[in-house]
Amino acid sequence: MEGKEVKNGVKSAKKNINGMKKKINQNVRKARDKRSDLIEDLKMEIASELGLIEQVKNEGWQSLSPKTSGQIGGKLSQRLRKMGK
């Protein structure tokens, strides 16, 4: 009987661990999504400040030149550093 009890205990522990892993993964995804939303919002704000918002809305980010993309990326980095993220 003890062998069955041990096996059942191990199975139960594995289920608990798998449940915990799922919750951790969900929390990581939520945090990543929040960060992505923040970055997208900042990018749009910077594009607006540079007078590029209409171009981005109409043609997408890929329509920007490498130089302009670099300017946005540089300003984004500065703001994220200031925010401590």
Residue frames as qw, qx, qy, qz and C-alpha x, y, z in Angstrom:
[[0.000, 0.882, 0.471, 0.000, 0.00, 0.00, 0.00],
 [0.337, -0.739, 0.062, 0.580, 2.82, 2.42, 0.75],
 [0.399, -0.043, 0.567, 0.719, 4.06, 2.27, -2.83],
 [0.114, 0.664, 0.631, 0.385, 0.69, 3.41, -4.17],
 [0.251, -0.896, -0.277, 0.240, 0.53, 6.24, -1.66],
 [0.419, -0.505, 0.291, 0.696, 3.97, 7.45, -2.67],
 [0.300, 0.237, 0.648, 0.658, 3.08, 7.30, -6.37],
 [0.032, -0.815, -0.551, -0.176, -0.13, 9.23, -5.73],
 [0.356, -0.812, -0.077, 0.455, 1.81, 11.80, -3.70],
 [0.406, -0.243, 0.460, 0.751, 4.32, 12.23, -6.52],
 [0.186, 0.505, 0.666, 0.516, 1.54, 12.62, -9.09],
 [0.175, -0.891, -0.411, 0.078, -0.17, 15.21, -6.92],
 [0.404, -0.660, 0.133, 0.619, 3.08, 17.13, -6.46],
 [0.360, 0.045, 0.580, 0.730, 3.69, 17.12, -10.22],
 [0.056, 0.729, 0.606, 0.313, 0.19, 18.48, -10.85],
 [0.294, -0.880, -0.205, 0.313, 0.80, 21.26, -8.32],
 [0.431, -0.421, 0.346, 0.719, 4.13, 22.15, -9.92],
 [0.270, 0.323, 0.649, 0.634, 2.59, 22.23, -13.39],
 [0.080, -0.856, -0.503, -0.086, -0.21, 24.46, -12.13],
 [0.373, -0.778, 0.009, 0.505, 2.33, 26.82, -10.56],
 [0.424, -0.123, 0.507, 0.740, 4.33, 26.92, -13.80],
 [0.164, 0.615, 0.632, 0.442, 1.21, 27.86, -15.75],
 [0.208, -0.919, -0.306, 0.137, 0.45, 30.73, -13.35],
 [0.442, -0.576, 0.238, 0.645, 4.03, 31.99, -13.53],
 [0.361, 0.151, 0.613, 0.686, 3.95, 31.87, -17.34],
 [0.033, 0.795, 0.557, 0.238, 0.64, 33.75, -17.38],
 [0.319, -0.874, -0.112, 0.349, 2.08, 36.43, -15.10],
 [0.457, -0.321, 0.419, 0.716, 5.19, 36.76, -17.26],
 [0.262, 0.446, 0.643, 0.565, 3.02, 37.15, -20.37],
 [0.111, -0.901, -0.419, -0.006, 0.91, 39.82, -18.69],
 [0.395, -0.738, 0.110, 0.536, 4.02, 41.77, -17.64],
 [0.421, -0.054, 0.567, 0.706, 5.46, 41.46, -21.16],
 [0.151, 0.667, 0.626, 0.375, 2.18, 42.66, -22.67],
 [0.219, -0.917, -0.236, 0.234, 2.09, 45.67, -20.35],
 [0.422, -0.530, 0.327, 0.659, 5.66, 46.57, -21.32],
 [0.350, 0.239, 0.663, 0.617, 4.82, 46.17, -25.01],
 [0.020, 0.844, 0.518, 0.138, 1.81, 48.44, -24.61],
 [0.329, -0.832, -0.007, 0.446, 3.95, 51.04, -22.86],
 [0.422, -0.270, 0.504, 0.703, 6.57, 50.94, -25.62],
 [0.248, 0.504, 0.673, 0.481, 3.93, 51.19, -28.36],
 [0.109, -0.918, -0.373, 0.080, 2.34, 54.17, -26.60],
 [0.375, -0.707, 0.192, 0.568, 5.70, 55.89, -26.26],
 [0.420, 0.031, 0.619, 0.662, 6.57, 55.22, -29.91],
 [0.139, 0.724, 0.594, 0.322, 3.28, 56.76, -31.04],
 [0.249, -0.911, -0.172, 0.281, 3.84, 59.76, -28.77],
 [0.429, -0.490, 0.381, 0.656, 7.34, 60.31, -30.15],
 [0.345, 0.311, 0.671, 0.578, 6.14, 59.88, -33.75],
 [0.002, 0.877, 0.475, 0.074, 3.49, 62.51, -33.04],
 [0.338, -0.822, 0.052, 0.456, 6.07, 64.90, -31.62],
 [0.384, -0.291, 0.559, 0.675, 8.22, 64.44, -34.74],
 [0.464, 0.484, -0.091, -0.737, 5.22, 65.07, -37.01],
 [0.189, 0.252, -0.884, -0.346, 5.19, 61.50, -38.32],
 [0.436, 0.105, 0.761, -0.469, 1.98, 60.19, -36.79],
 [0.694, 0.483, 0.066, -0.530, -0.09, 60.42, -39.99],
 [0.458, 0.527, -0.685, -0.208, 2.58, 58.60, -42.00],
 [0.073, -0.196, 0.943, -0.259, 2.76, 55.85, -39.38],
 [0.550, 0.258, 0.573, -0.550, -1.03, 55.50, -39.22],
 [0.679, 0.565, -0.073, -0.464, -1.44, 55.47, -43.00],
 [0.655, 0.557, -0.506, -0.072, 1.64, 53.54, -44.13],
 [0.938, -0.299, -0.149, 0.096, 2.93, 51.76, -41.02],
 [0.510, -0.764, 0.297, 0.261, 6.25, 51.82, -39.22],
 [0.756, 0.032, 0.467, 0.458, 8.01, 50.17, -42.17],
 [0.416, 0.817, 0.258, 0.305, 7.50, 53.33, -44.22],
 [0.276, -0.940, 0.159, 0.118, 9.96, 55.26, -42.05],
 [0.567, 0.657, -0.450, 0.211, 13.56, 55.70, -43.11],
 [0.787, -0.134, -0.457, 0.392, 16.28, 54.03, -41.06],
 [0.236, 0.275, -0.277, 0.890, 17.40, 57.47, -39.85],
 [0.472, -0.419, -0.042, -0.774, 13.92, 58.36, -38.63],
 [0.866, -0.293, -0.392, -0.105, 13.48, 54.95, -37.00],
 [0.639, 0.052, -0.437, 0.631, 16.78, 55.51, -35.22],
 [0.071, -0.378, 0.178, -0.906, 15.63, 58.88, -33.96],
 [0.720, -0.404, -0.174, -0.537, 12.48, 57.33, -32.54],
 [0.875, -0.139, -0.425, 0.186, 14.46, 54.47, -31.00],
 [0.420, 0.229, -0.390, 0.787, 16.93, 56.89, -29.42],
 [0.320, -0.395, 0.119, -0.853, 14.20, 59.00, -27.89],
 [0.845, -0.302, -0.314, -0.311, 12.41, 55.87, -26.73],
 [0.753, 0.000, -0.486, 0.445, 15.56, 54.63, -25.00],
 [0.123, 0.317, -0.322, 0.884, 16.03, 57.96, -23.25],
 [0.565, -0.388, -0.027, -0.728, 12.48, 57.97, -21.94],
 [0.892, -0.216, -0.390, -0.074, 12.64, 54.38, -20.76],
 [0.577, 0.132, -0.478, 0.649, 15.90, 55.13, -18.94],
 [0.144, -0.364, 0.215, -0.895, 14.32, 58.16, -17.26],
 [0.757, -0.322, -0.147, -0.550, 11.38, 56.00, -16.21],
 [0.318, -0.487, 0.775, -0.247, 13.76, 53.40, -14.82],
 [0.894, 0.146, 0.307, -0.292, 12.45, 50.53, -16.93]]
